Amino acid sequence: MNWAIGGEFAPTAFLSGLDIQATWYQTKITGALVNFGNPTSTGAAQGARGFAYITPTDLVAFDPTCNNNLTPSTCAPFEDMVRSLLANPRNTVVPSELTNIMWINDGGTFNKGDIKLSGIDWQASYDWDWPDIGAWNVGIVGTYYLHNYITTVPGATGLAGTPLDTFHTDLAQVGGIPQNGVESLPRMRYRARLGWSNGPWSVTGFMDYNSHYFHTQTAPPNVNFQCTTTGGTTPGGTLPCLISNYTNIQPSQYTFDLSMGYDTGDDPVNDYLKHIGIQVVIQNIMDKAPAFQYRTQAQGGNPAAYDILKSYTGRTISLILTKTW
């Protein structure tokens, strides 16, 4: 279900050529596809996720002897489930491990969740002509996310049934330092431009912006309050480390692009040479690399040493040749 309301300001007399637009929107998706894989100690303990994480005590209503997760062999229904999985032709676990398996995780995707995203799309532009110099244009288009509420299991009690706002959420501590009320995704993005054209020539420069956010990967083991000695670098303790100001923040990023073109138009006498366009496009002129990120887990993507939400291809140069009849 989508809701939107917007407005536009485009004067025709004073400041003719100015156009400003803004739209508030809200999109709600029910029955969103959610993956409940990658089991954790907190996820497996949530009753609302019993359909994805099964332990012996989840079956106590069917068999009162299923009252101890540390002794799965005493729970006959649970052992039957495990035995069926071990008998699957694609199973790689040896059947002798039957009594050593203490929980089952269904890593499939379920249409259980709700998502409600709201934000403001906005853009502004201004075009004008300077005699003998050419036509100029300047503009910007972007979005600012207000909220992104995600409910894992709507109607459930506890954490699974509580809407969490990814743009104002409490993330796990980083080596004993809280990360409360932060954005786990970039909140604002925009692309600005400044262009010029005169006859067959045109040049346009672009600037892209992505705001900061906090990633959800675990921290290095020897930062903040995780060292064995004060001011040390050996992990394994709870004392302040040499690196004591580490956070999961990913800084904002600016990148710049440039497009230069020439179009023969109707000038050539030869019809085959008319309306031929030549354009050179340079993306990421400064060869800006994504910021460093300590990423050793496969959660949300592959392990890497950089922010995988941003492109790592660096500077690219393209030559485009077109012909219009």
N, C-alpha and C positions, 0 to 999 in steps of 0.2 A: 504494500500500500504506500503510495507516494503522495506527499503534500508539498506544494511549492507556492510561494508568493514573491513577486519581484517588482521592481520599478526601473524606469529608464529616464535619464535626463539628457535631452539632445536639443539644445537651443538652435533656432534657425536664423536668428538675427545676431545678437551679441554672442561672440565666441562660436560662430557657426563652424561646424566641423568637430565640435566636442561631443562625445558620446560616453555617458557613464551609466553602467547597469549593475544591479545587485539583485540576487535571488536567494531567499532563504528556502531551504529544502529539508525534508525529512523522509527517509525511506525506512520502512519496517518490513522485515522478512520473518515470517513464521515458518517453523519446520526447517530451519537452516541446517545444512549438512555440516556435521561436526565430527571430528575424529577424536576418540577417547583413548588413543594408543599412548605409548610412552608412559607406562604406569609409574606413579610416584607413591611415596608413603602416605601423602595426604589424599591423593585421588582415590586410592584403593580403599581408604577408610570411610569414604562418603557413601552413605546408604543410597542416595539418589542415583549413584552410578553403578548400582548393583547389576544392571544389565550388561555392563562392560567389564567389571572386575568381580569375579566370583571367588569367594573364600568359603571354607566349610561352614562358618557361622551364618552365612547367608541362607543356608538350607535348614536351619534349626527348626523352622516351622513344619518341615516335612519329616524331620527325624531329630528328636530331642538329643540324641547322642552327638550331633554336630555342634557342640558347644565349645570347641577348643581349636583355634586355628593352628596351634603348634603340633597337633596330632591329627593330621588329615586322614590317616588310615582308619580312624575310628568312625569316620563319616561315610557310610556306604553310598549315599547318593553322589557325594563329591567324587569318590573313587570311581564310580560308574562313569561320570563325566570324563574324568582324566583317562580312563581306560578306552573310551570311545575315541578320544583325540589321538591317543597313542596308536590306535588301530588304523588311523587314516593313512592311505598309501603315501601321502606327501610328507608325513611326519618323519623327522630326523632324530627324535629323542628315543633312546633305547627303552623298551618296555620295563626293564628292571628298575627304572627311576620312578615307577608308579607312586610309591609311598613317600617319595621325597619332594613331590610337587605340592606346594602349599597354596597356590592361587592360580586362577585361569584368567587371562586377559583376552577379550575379543577386540582386536585392533581394527575392526571394520569401521565404516562411516555410517552414522545414524542421522536421520532427519529429526533431531530432538531440539535443537537450539532456536533461540530468537535473537535477532539483531535489529537494533534501531539506531540509525545513523542520521545525524543532522549537521548542517553546516551552512555556510554562505559562499556562493559562487559570485565572483565579482570581476568586472572588467571596465577599463577606461581607455579611451583613445582620442587622439586629436590629430587632424589632418589640416595642413595649410600649404599654400603656395607662396614662394618668394620669386618674383620676376627675375629672370636671367640666372637664377641659382638653381631652381628646380622645385619639385614637390617633396614635402617632408611629412613624415608620420611618426607618431610616438604612441605607444600603447602598453598595456599590461593586462594580463588575465591570470586569475588565480582562484584558489579556494581556501577557506579557513574552516576547519572542522570544529564544531562545537562539542558534540558528544558522539560516542560510539558505544552504546550499551549492548553488551553481549550477555545473554543468559544461557548457561550450559544446558540446564534441565528446567524449563519453566514449570512453576507450580511446586517444585521440590523445596524442602526445608534445608537450611544451612547454606553453605557457600555455593553449591551447585545451582540453587534456585535464586540466588541474588544477582541482579544485574550489575555487571562490572563495566565501568567506563574506561576504555583504553586510553582516553585523553586526560584522565584524572584518576589514577589508580595507585594502589600501594603495591610495589614490587618487593620481591624478596630482598632481605638485607644483603649487603655486599661486604663480607668480612666483618660483620658486626655493626655496620653503618646503615641506618634505615634509608629507604628510598620511597618516601610517601608522597602521594599527591602529584605524581609525575606522569608524563606522556610516554606511552610505550610505542607510539608511532608518530611520525612527523605531523604536526598540527596544521602547518601552513605551507603552501607551495604556490609559486607564481612564476610566470615567464614574462619578461619585459622586452620591449623592442624599440629601436630607433632606426628609421629608414629614410632613405633619400633616393629619388629617381629624377633623371633629366634626360629626355629623349630616349635613346636606346640603353642608357646605363642605369643601373640600380645597385644600391648597397644597403644591406640591413644587418644590424648587429642585435644580438639577443643576449639576455642574462637570465639564467635559471636559478631559482632559490628553493631549497628544502630546509625547513626549520629543524632544530635539534630534537632529540628524543632519547629515551633510555632503553637500551636493549635488555633482553631477559636472559642472557647467557650467564653462567656462573663465573665468579671472579677468579683470578689467579690465586693459588693457595698461599701465597706469601705476601699479601697486602693487608693493610688496615690492622685488624686485631686477630691475626691468624698465625702469629709466629711464636716460636718457643722461647725467645728472649726479646726484651725490649730493644727496639731499634735494629733487630736482626732481619735476616732474610730466609731463615729456615722454617718451613711450614710445619704445622702440627700442633700449635698451641693457641692461646687466646690473648697473648700480649701484643702491644702495638708494634707493627713492623716498621722497617726503614721507609717503605712506601706507605704512607698513612692517609693519603687523600684520594685514593682510587675510587671512581664511581663508574657506572655503566653508561654515562652520558655519551651520546654521539653528537658531535658539534654540527651546527648548521653548515650548509655547503652552498657556495656560489660557483657556477660554471658559465662560460661565455662561448657563444657561437657567432659565426660570421658568414654571410651569404653575399656574393658579388656576381652580377649578371650583366649580359649584353644581349640585346635582341635586334636583329637586322631590320625588322619591321618591313615596310614597303619600299625602303630606300634602294635596294639593289635593282638593276635593270633586269637581270636574269631571274625568272620566276623561281628557279630552283634554290636561289640564295635568299629569297624573301622569307621572313618569319622563322629564321633560325635562331634559337636561343642557346647561349653558352653560359653556364652557371658553375661557379666554384663555391663549394660549401665546406667550411672548416668547423667541425664540432669539437667542443672542449679545447679552445685555443690554447689555454694555459696548461694543458695536459694534466689537469687536476686529478689526483688519485683519491679514492674513497678514504675516509679516516680509518685509523687503526681500530680493530675490534678484537678482543680476546675471545675467540670463538672455537671452542674445542668440542662442542656438542653438535649432534645432528638435528637438534630441535629447531624446526622452522627452516631448515636448509643444511647445506654441507658445512663442515668445519672450514674455517678460513681465518686469515689475519686482517680482514678488512670488513667494512660494512657491506653486506651482500645486497642491501636494498638499493645501492647505488651502482652505477656502471663502472666497471674496471677496465674498459677498453682503451681509455686514454684518448689522445687526439686522433681524429680521423679527418681525412681530406677526400672530398668527392668531386668529380668532374661530371657534369650533367649536360648532355647535348640533346636538344629537342628541335623538331621541325613541325610547323603547323601549316596545314593547307586550308 
